[in-house]
Amino acid sequence: MNRRFSRYLVREILPLYAAGLAALILLLLGSFLFIEDPNVLAEALSRGVGPGPVAEFLLFSIPSAAAMGLPLALLFASLLGITR
């Protein structure tokens, strides 16, 4: 009985966890560009920096965003999954 309940919870929470993690990582990456220092993106584009280095910056910022987003996404998924 306990094993069945555990599988049910994992099946219920895992898709919510993946969706929440993806959404939080996107939001946190956007905050790295726009909120922390709003002039960074405008200054980079005015100096002629192409989209490649900006994409590389975002790629290297993913681990930092994931470190902040993992616990939040788990909290979000578990709260939604348990309340069903």
N, C-alpha and C positions, 0 to 999 in steps of 0.2 A: 504494500500500500504506500509506503513512504517513497519508494523508488518511482512509482507512477506519478505521485504528486510532484516530485522533483523534476521529472521529465516534462510535466505539464507546465511548471513554472519557467523552466528554461525555454521551452517552446513559445511561451507567452511573452517572455521578457526579451529574448534575444533580438527579434526584429525591431522592437522599440529601442533597444540599446544601440543598435547599428544606426537607426535613423536619427536618434538624438545625438550620437557622437558625430555623425556627418554634419548635422546642422550646427552643432556647437563649434566644430572645427572651422567651418566656413565663417561663422560669426566672429570667432576669435581672430582669424586671419584678416578679416575686414577691419577689425579693431586695430590690428598691428599697422595697417596702412593709414587709416583715417583718424582714429581717436587718440592714440598715444602722442603723435606729433602730426597734426593735420597738414603741415607744410611739406612733409617729406615727399609725398607723391607728386604734389604740384611742382616742387623744386626739381625733382628728378626728371619729370617730363619737360620742364622748361629748359633744362640743360641738355636735352637730346638723348636721354637714356632710353633705350629701346625696351620693348616688353620682355625681352629675354632676361636681363638682369633683375627686373622686378619679379618675374616668375621664379627666378632662382632664389631670390630673397624669400618669397612666399614658401617655396619648397623647403628651404632650410628652417623656416619658422614653424613647420608642421609639428615637429616633436614638442616644441614648447606649447603649442596650442593643444596638442593631444594630452600633455601632462596636466593641463588645467581642465580639459574637457572630459577626460575619462571618469573621474568621480562624479561630476555633475550629470553626465549621461547615465551612469548607473543609478543614481538617485532618481532621475526622471523616469527611467524605464521601470525600476522596481515599484515606484509609487503608482504608475499607470497600470502595471501588470497585476499588482496585488489588489487594486481596487475594482477590478473587473468582476 
